[in-house]
Amino acid sequence: MVSLTYKPETNPSNRPVISSHNLPTGNNVNQSVRDAIKERVFPDYPWIQEFLTYLTGCPYSEQQPLLYLKPVDYIVGYSLAFVTGISITIVAMSQTLWYPLILLGWLLTTGGTSGMQLGLIHNAAHLKVLRSKKADTWLARILGVIILMPDADTYTKGHRKHHNRKTHQTSEDNTIKTLFGELGFKPGMPVNFYWRKLIKLVNPLFIGKYILTVRFNKCFLNTTSLTSKLFAWAVWTVVVTVITLTHSWMAFAIAYGVPVLIFYTVIHFVRLTVEHKALPVEMMKLRDKRYEALCTDAVFVGELPPSSNLSGFDKIFAWSGWWFRLFFWHGIIRWLIVPADIVVHDYHTRMAGSPREYWEMAIWERQKQQENGCPGWPTLYTSQWGFINAMNTVFNSFSQLPKDYQF
C-alpha cells in the first residue's frame, strides 16, 4: 500500500545534472508552467503541491515525492472507484431527487474503467504490475472480463507490435489501424480534417459496431486463449443469470452499460489521438533511438496560473476561472483519459521492457531523468500542456506527412 517514503535512484556522478532553466526552449517553457504553479499556488504547503503534481502529471523542478505509490494502490483505487460508481448510480436511480448523482456515479465508473485498461491491463501486459507472468496475465484477464475488453493474450500480442520499432506506427500497429482505419484519418490533410473525423464518436452505429465487433468479439469469441474465453463465458453467464432473476436490466444498462461500454469506447478513441506524433519521413523510415525518443510527448493537464500582479475583481475572476478549469476540465481529463502513468506516456515509450521502469511512479522517474539530462538518450523528453493542445500537435504532425505516405 501507500508508503510515506520514497528514495530516488542514486545518480552516478558521471551523469550531468541539468538545471530546468538550461533545458531547450520548448522544455523550458513547459517546465516553467509547473514551476509557476508552485510559486503562485500555496508554495509553502507540500501536500497541496503533491496533489497538484499528481493532478497535472508534472512535478516542479527538483521536487521530491512525499508518497510512494505501489501497484496495489492502483488496483485498489480503480476497483473502488468502479464499484462505488456503480453503487451510487443504482442508489440514485431509486429517487428522482437523486438523479443528478448518476453523473457522479458515471464519472467514477468510467474513470475506474479507464484506469483498469490504460493503467493496469496495459502494464500487466508488460509484466510490470505484479511482476509475474502468471499473476499479471490473470490480473489482465480478470479485469478485461469485468470491463469487457479483448482478452489479455490477444491484447498482449498486439501490443508487442506497437512497441517494436519495426512495426511501430505502421499498418501492423493497432494505434495506426484505429486512427487511419476505423476513424478514417489520412496523411497530409489539414488539421481540421482530423477534428471532423472525430464526429464519428457521437454516432451510435459507429460506437455500437466497435462494441460488438471488437470488445464483445475479442472477449467472448475471437480470442487467442481458450482459458480466457471459457473464463469470460463463465463469469458473464453468472452475471446475466443474476440480472435476469432480479429483473435488474435497466439498472445494469444505466449503471454499467453507459459508462463502461459507451463512455469508455469514446475515451479509447480520444486517448489514441495524443499517443504518438508522426515525425519527418526520414526519421519515420530510419526508426532509430532518436525516433523512439521524439515520437511521444507527455501530456500535462493544467495551464499557467494567473499573474501575481492582479488585484480586486480581476484577481477574483482570474483565479476562480483557473481553479474551476483545473478541477472540472483538466482534472476530469486526467481521471478519464490520461490516468495512472498515461500522462507521461513518453516515459513508457522509452522504458518499456526495461527492468528499471517503475510505471507506478512514472511522473517522478521521468522528471528525475529529465533533470539528469536523459542519460543514454539522444534528446530530452518533450511535452505539451493541455489535452487539446496535445491533440493539435499530433494532428499537425500527421498533416506534415506526404499525402501518399504509407504507414
C-alpha positions as CSV (number, residue, x, y, z in Angstrom):
1,M,0.0,0.0,0.0
2,V,1.0,3.7,0.1
3,S,4.4,4.3,1.7
4,L,5.4,7.7,3.1
5,T,9.0,7.3,2.0
6,Y,10.5,7.4,-1.5
7,K,14.2,7.1,-2.2
8,P,15.1,8.2,-5.8
9,E,17.6,6.1,-7.6
10,T,21.1,7.4,-6.8
11,N,22.5,9.3,-9.7
12,P,26.0,8.2,-10.8
13,S,28.5,11.1,-10.6
14,N,29.2,10.9,-14.3
15,R,25.6,11.9,-15.2
16,P,25.4,15.6,-15.8
17,V,22.8,17.4,-13.7
18,I,20.9,19.8,-15.9
19,S,19.0,22.7,-14.4
20,S,15.5,23.0,-15.7
21,H,16.4,26.6,-16.6
22,N,19.0,25.3,-19.1
23,L,16.7,23.0,-21.0
24,P,15.9,23.7,-24.6
25,T,13.3,26.3,-25.2
26,G,10.3,24.1,-25.6
27,N,11.0,22.1,-22.4
28,N,12.0,25.2,-20.5
29,V,8.6,26.7,-21.3
30,N,6.7,23.5,-20.3
31,Q,8.6,23.1,-17.1
32,S,8.1,26.8,-16.2
33,V,4.3,26.3,-16.2
34,R,4.6,23.8,-13.3
35,D,7.2,26.0,-11.6
36,A,4.8,29.0,-11.8
37,I,2.0,26.9,-10.3
38,K,4.3,26.1,-7.4
39,E,5.3,29.7,-6.9
40,R,1.7,31.1,-7.0
41,V,-0.4,28.3,-5.5
42,F,0.2,27.5,-1.8
43,P,4.0,27.2,-2.2
44,D,4.5,26.5,1.5
45,Y,2.1,23.5,1.6
46,P,4.0,20.4,0.3
47,W,0.9,18.1,0.4
48,I,-1.0,20.6,-1.8
49,Q,1.9,20.6,-4.2
50,E,2.0,16.8,-4.2
51,F,-1.7,16.8,-5.1
52,L,-1.1,19.4,-7.9
53,T,1.7,17.2,-9.2
54,Y,-0.4,14.1,-9.4
55,L,-3.2,16.1,-11.0
56,T,-1.1,17.8,-13.7
57,G,1.3,14.9,-14.1
58,C,4.3,17.2,-13.8
59,P,6.5,17.8,-10.7
60,Y,8.0,21.2,-10.2
61,S,11.8,21.5,-10.6
62,E,13.7,19.2,-8.2
63,Q,10.5,18.2,-6.4
64,Q,10.7,15.0,-4.3
65,P,7.6,12.9,-3.7
66,L,6.0,12.5,-0.3
67,L,4.1,9.4,-1.3
68,Y,5.5,6.3,-2.9
69,L,2.6,4.6,-4.7
70,K,2.7,0.9,-5.4
71,P,0.8,-1.2,-8.0
72,V,-1.6,-2.5,-5.3
73,D,-2.7,1.1,-4.6
74,Y,-3.8,1.5,-8.2
75,I,-5.6,-1.9,-8.2
76,V,-7.5,-1.0,-5.0
77,G,-8.1,2.6,-6.1
78,Y,-9.5,1.9,-9.5
79,S,-11.5,-1.1,-8.3
80,L,-13.1,1.0,-5.5
81,A,-13.9,3.8,-8.0
82,F,-15.5,1.3,-10.3
83,V,-17.7,-0.4,-7.7
84,T,-18.6,2.8,-5.9
85,G,-19.6,4.5,-9.1
86,I,-22.0,1.6,-10.0
87,S,-23.4,1.6,-6.5
88,I,-24.0,5.4,-6.5
89,T,-25.8,5.2,-9.9
90,I,-28.1,2.3,-8.7
91,V,-29.0,4.2,-5.5
92,A,-29.5,7.5,-7.3
93,M,-31.9,5.8,-9.7
94,S,-34.3,5.0,-6.8
95,Q,-35.2,8.6,-6.1
96,T,-36.0,11.3,-8.6
97,L,-34.3,14.0,-6.5
98,W,-31.1,11.9,-6.5
99,Y,-30.9,11.6,-10.3
100,P,-28.0,14.2,-10.6
101,L,-25.9,11.8,-8.6
102,I,-25.9,9.5,-11.6
103,L,-23.4,11.8,-13.2
104,L,-21.1,11.3,-10.2
105,G,-21.6,7.5,-10.5
106,W,-20.8,7.6,-14.2
107,L,-17.7,9.7,-13.6
108,L,-16.3,7.2,-11.0
109,T,-17.2,4.1,-13.0
110,T,-15.8,5.5,-16.3
111,G,-12.6,6.6,-14.5
112,G,-12.2,3.2,-12.9
113,T,-12.7,1.5,-16.2
114,S,-10.1,3.8,-17.8
115,G,-7.6,3.1,-15.0
116,M,-8.2,-0.6,-15.3
117,Q,-7.5,-0.7,-19.0
118,L,-4.9,2.1,-19.6
119,G,-3.1,1.7,-16.3
120,L,-3.5,-1.9,-15.0
121,I,-4.2,-4.1,-18.0
122,H,-1.6,-2.2,-20.1
123,N,1.2,-2.5,-17.6
124,A,0.2,-6.1,-16.8
125,A,0.8,-6.9,-20.5
126,H,4.4,-5.7,-19.8
127,L,4.5,-7.9,-16.6
128,K,5.1,-4.7,-14.6
129,V,2.1,-4.8,-12.1
130,L,2.6,-7.9,-10.1
131,R,5.9,-8.7,-11.9
132,S,5.0,-12.3,-12.5
133,K,3.9,-13.7,-15.9
134,K,1.1,-15.9,-14.4
135,A,-0.1,-13.3,-12.0
136,D,-0.1,-10.4,-14.4
137,T,-1.8,-12.5,-17.1
138,W,-4.6,-13.4,-14.7
139,L,-4.9,-9.8,-13.5
140,A,-5.3,-8.6,-17.1
141,R,-7.7,-11.5,-17.8
142,I,-9.9,-10.8,-14.8
143,L,-10.1,-7.0,-15.4
144,G,-10.6,-7.5,-19.1
145,V,-13.6,-9.7,-18.5
146,I,-15.0,-7.2,-15.9
147,I,-14.9,-4.3,-18.3
148,L,-15.5,-6.4,-21.5
149,M,-12.2,-5.7,-23.3
150,P,-10.3,-8.0,-25.6
151,D,-8.7,-11.0,-23.8
152,A,-5.3,-10.5,-22.1
153,D,-3.4,-12.7,-24.5
154,T,-4.9,-11.0,-27.7
155,Y,-4.1,-7.6,-26.2
156,T,-0.6,-8.5,-25.2
157,K,0.2,-10.0,-28.7
158,G,-1.0,-6.8,-30.5
159,H,0.7,-4.5,-28.0
160,R,4.1,-6.1,-28.6
161,K,3.9,-5.0,-32.2
162,H,3.1,-1.5,-31.0
163,H,6.4,-1.4,-29.1
164,N,8.5,-3.0,-31.8
165,R,10.4,-0.3,-33.7
166,K,10.0,-2.2,-37.0
167,T,6.2,-2.2,-36.7
168,H,5.6,0.9,-34.6
169,Q,3.4,3.4,-36.5
170,T,3.0,1.0,-39.4
171,S,-0.1,-0.7,-40.8
172,E,0.6,-3.5,-38.2
173,D,0.3,-1.1,-35.3
174,N,-3.1,-1.1,-33.6
175,T,-3.0,2.6,-33.0
176,I,-2.5,3.3,-36.7
177,K,-5.2,0.8,-37.5
178,T,-7.6,2.6,-35.3
179,L,-6.8,6.2,-36.3
180,F,-6.2,5.7,-40.0
181,G,-8.5,2.7,-40.5
182,E,-11.5,2.9,-38.2
183,L,-11.6,6.7,-37.8
184,G,-10.6,7.4,-41.4
185,F,-7.5,9.6,-40.9
186,K,-5.3,10.3,-43.9
187,P,-1.8,11.6,-44.1
188,G,-1.1,15.2,-45.3
189,M,-4.6,16.6,-44.6
190,P,-5.4,19.9,-42.8
191,V,-5.7,19.8,-39.0
192,N,-9.4,20.4,-39.1
193,F,-9.8,17.3,-41.3
194,Y,-8.8,15.1,-38.3
195,W,-11.1,17.0,-36.0
196,R,-14.0,16.5,-38.3
197,K,-13.3,12.7,-38.3
198,L,-14.0,12.6,-34.6
199,I,-17.7,13.3,-35.3
200,K,-17.9,9.5,-35.6
201,L,-17.6,9.3,-31.9
202,V,-21.1,10.6,-31.4
203,N,-22.5,8.2,-34.0
204,P,-24.4,5.4,-32.1
205,L,-23.9,3.0,-35.1
206,F,-20.1,3.5,-35.1
207,I,-19.9,3.0,-31.3
208,G,-22.2,0.0,-31.4
209,K,-20.2,-1.6,-34.2
210,Y,-17.0,-1.2,-32.2
211,I,-18.5,-2.7,-29.0
212,L,-19.8,-5.7,-30.9
213,T,-17.0,-6.4,-33.4
214,V,-14.1,-5.6,-31.1
215,R,-14.9,-5.6,-27.4
216,F,-17.5,-8.5,-27.4
217,N,-16.0,-10.4,-30.2
218,K,-12.4,-10.4,-28.8
219,C,-13.7,-11.1,-25.3
220,F,-16.1,-14.0,-26.0
221,L,-15.4,-15.4,-29.4
222,N,-12.2,-14.4,-31.3
223,T,-9.6,-14.9,-28.6
224,T,-6.1,-16.4,-28.7
225,S,-6.6,-18.2,-25.4
226,L,-9.2,-20.9,-24.6
227,T,-8.8,-20.2,-20.9
228,S,-9.7,-16.5,-21.4
229,K,-12.7,-17.5,-23.5
230,L,-14.0,-20.0,-21.0
231,F,-13.4,-17.7,-18.1
232,A,-15.3,-14.8,-19.8
233,W,-18.3,-17.1,-20.6
234,A,-18.4,-18.5,-17.1
235,V,-18.3,-15.1,-15.4
236,W,-20.9,-13.4,-17.7
237,T,-23.2,-16.4,-17.6
238,V,-23.4,-15.9,-13.8
239,V,-23.8,-12.1,-14.2
240,V,-26.6,-12.4,-16.8
241,T,-28.4,-15.0,-14.7
242,V,-28.4,-12.9,-11.6
243,I,-29.5,-9.8,-13.6
244,T,-32.4,-11.7,-15.2
245,L,-33.6,-13.3,-12.0
246,T,-33.5,-10.0,-10.1
247,H,-35.1,-8.0,-13.0
248,S,-32.2,-5.6,-13.0
249,W,-31.6,-5.0,-16.7
250,M,-32.5,-1.3,-16.6
251,A,-30.2,-0.7,-13.6
252,F,-27.4,-2.7,-15.2
253,A,-27.7,-0.8,-18.5
254,I,-27.5,2.6,-16.9
255,A,-25.0,1.9,-14.1
256,Y,-22.7,-0.4,-16.1
257,G,-23.6,-0.2,-19.8
258,V,-23.4,3.5,-20.2
259,P,-20.1,4.3,-18.6
260,V,-18.2,1.0,-19.3
261,L,-19.4,0.3,-22.8
262,I,-20.3,3.7,-24.3
263,F,-18.3,6.3,-22.5
264,Y,-15.1,4.2,-22.3
265,T,-15.3,3.3,-26.0
266,V,-15.3,7.1,-26.8
267,I,-12.4,7.6,-24.4
268,H,-10.5,4.7,-26.2
269,F,-10.5,6.6,-29.5
270,V,-9.8,10.0,-28.0
271,R,-6.9,8.7,-26.0
272,L,-5.2,7.4,-29.1
273,T,-5.2,10.9,-30.7
274,V,-2.4,12.0,-28.5
275,E,-0.5,8.8,-28.2
276,H,2.3,9.3,-30.8
277,K,3.3,12.0,-33.2
278,A,4.4,11.4,-36.8
279,L,8.0,12.6,-37.4
280,P,9.7,13.7,-40.6
281,V,9.6,10.9,-43.2
282,E,13.3,10.3,-43.0
283,M,13.1,9.6,-39.2
284,M,9.9,7.5,-39.7
285,K,11.8,5.3,-42.1
286,L,15.0,5.1,-40.0
287,R,13.2,4.3,-36.7
288,D,16.3,4.7,-34.6
289,K,16.7,5.6,-31.0
290,R,16.1,9.3,-31.8
291,Y,12.8,8.4,-33.4
292,E,11.8,6.5,-30.4
293,A,12.7,9.4,-28.1
294,L,10.8,12.0,-30.1
295,C,7.7,10.2,-31.2
296,T,5.9,10.6,-27.9
297,D,5.1,13.7,-25.8
298,A,4.0,13.9,-22.2
299,V,0.5,15.4,-22.0
300,F,0.4,17.5,-18.8
301,V,-3.1,18.7,-17.8
302,G,-3.3,22.2,-16.5
303,E,-2.4,25.7,-17.5
304,L,-0.3,28.7,-16.4
305,P,-1.9,30.3,-13.3
306,P,-3.0,34.0,-13.3
307,S,-0.4,36.7,-12.8
308,S,0.5,37.6,-9.3
309,N,0.1,41.2,-10.2
310,L,-3.7,41.1,-10.5
311,S,-5.9,42.6,-7.8
312,G,-9.5,43.3,-7.0
313,F,-12.2,41.7,-9.2
314,D,-9.7,40.9,-11.9
315,K,-7.8,38.6,-9.4
316,I,-11.1,37.0,-8.1
317,F,-12.4,36.3,-11.6
318,A,-9.0,35.0,-12.9
319,W,-8.3,32.7,-10.0
320,S,-11.9,31.4,-9.9
321,G,-11.7,30.5,-13.5
322,W,-8.3,28.9,-13.1
323,W,-9.5,26.7,-10.2
324,F,-12.7,25.8,-12.0
325,R,-10.8,24.7,-15.1
326,L,-8.2,22.8,-13.1
327,F,-10.9,20.6,-11.4
328,F,-13.7,20.4,-14.0
329,W,-11.7,20.3,-17.2
330,H,-8.1,19.4,-16.7
331,G,-8.8,17.2,-13.6
332,I,-11.6,15.3,-15.4
333,I,-9.3,14.7,-18.4
334,R,-6.6,13.4,-16.1
335,W,-9.1,11.0,-14.4
336,L,-10.8,9.8,-17.6
337,I,-8.4,10.0,-20.5
338,V,-4.8,10.1,-19.1
339,P,-5.0,8.1,-15.9
340,A,-2.1,6.5,-14.0
341,D,1.2,6.8,-16.0
342,I,-0.5,7.6,-19.3
343,V,0.0,11.3,-18.7
344,V,3.8,10.7,-19.1
345,H,3.5,8.0,-21.8
346,D,6.8,9.2,-23.3
347,Y,8.5,7.7,-20.2
348,H,6.8,4.3,-21.0
349,T,7.8,4.6,-24.7
350,R,11.4,4.8,-23.8
351,M,11.5,2.5,-20.8
352,A,9.1,-0.3,-21.9
353,G,10.8,-3.7,-21.4
354,S,13.4,-2.3,-19.0
355,P,13.5,-3.7,-15.5
356,R,14.2,-0.1,-14.4
357,E,10.7,1.0,-15.5
358,Y,8.5,1.9,-12.5
359,W,5.2,2.9,-14.0
360,E,3.6,3.4,-10.6
361,M,6.0,6.4,-10.0
362,A,6.4,7.3,-13.7
363,I,5.9,11.1,-13.3
364,W,8.7,11.2,-10.8
365,E,11.0,8.9,-12.6
366,R,10.6,10.8,-15.8
367,Q,11.3,14.1,-14.1
368,K,14.4,12.6,-12.5
369,Q,15.7,11.5,-15.9
370,Q,14.9,14.9,-17.4
371,E,16.8,16.8,-14.8
372,N,19.8,14.4,-15.2
373,G,19.9,15.0,-19.0
374,C,18.2,11.7,-20.0
375,P,21.5,9.7,-20.0
376,G,21.6,7.1,-22.7
377,W,19.2,9.0,-24.9
378,P,19.9,11.5,-27.7
379,T,17.4,14.1,-26.6
380,L,15.4,15.2,-23.6
381,Y,11.7,14.4,-23.1
382,T,9.2,16.6,-24.8
383,S,5.8,17.6,-23.5
384,Q,2.6,19.5,-24.2
385,W,0.4,21.4,-21.6
386,G,-3.3,20.9,-22.2
387,F,-5.0,18.0,-23.9
388,I,-6.4,20.0,-26.8
389,N,-3.0,21.4,-27.5
390,A,-1.6,17.9,-27.5
391,M,-4.3,16.7,-30.0
392,N,-3.5,19.6,-32.3
393,T,0.2,18.8,-32.1
394,V,-0.4,15.2,-33.2
395,F,-2.8,16.3,-35.9
396,N,-0.3,18.8,-37.2
397,S,2.3,16.1,-37.3
398,F,0.0,14.0,-39.4
399,S,-0.7,16.9,-41.7
400,Q,3.0,17.3,-42.4
401,L,3.3,13.9,-43.9
402,P,3.1,13.5,-47.7
403,K,-0.4,12.6,-48.8
404,D,0.9,9.4,-50.4
405,Y,2.8,8.3,-47.2
406,Q,2.2,4.6,-46.5
407,F,2.3,3.6,-42.8
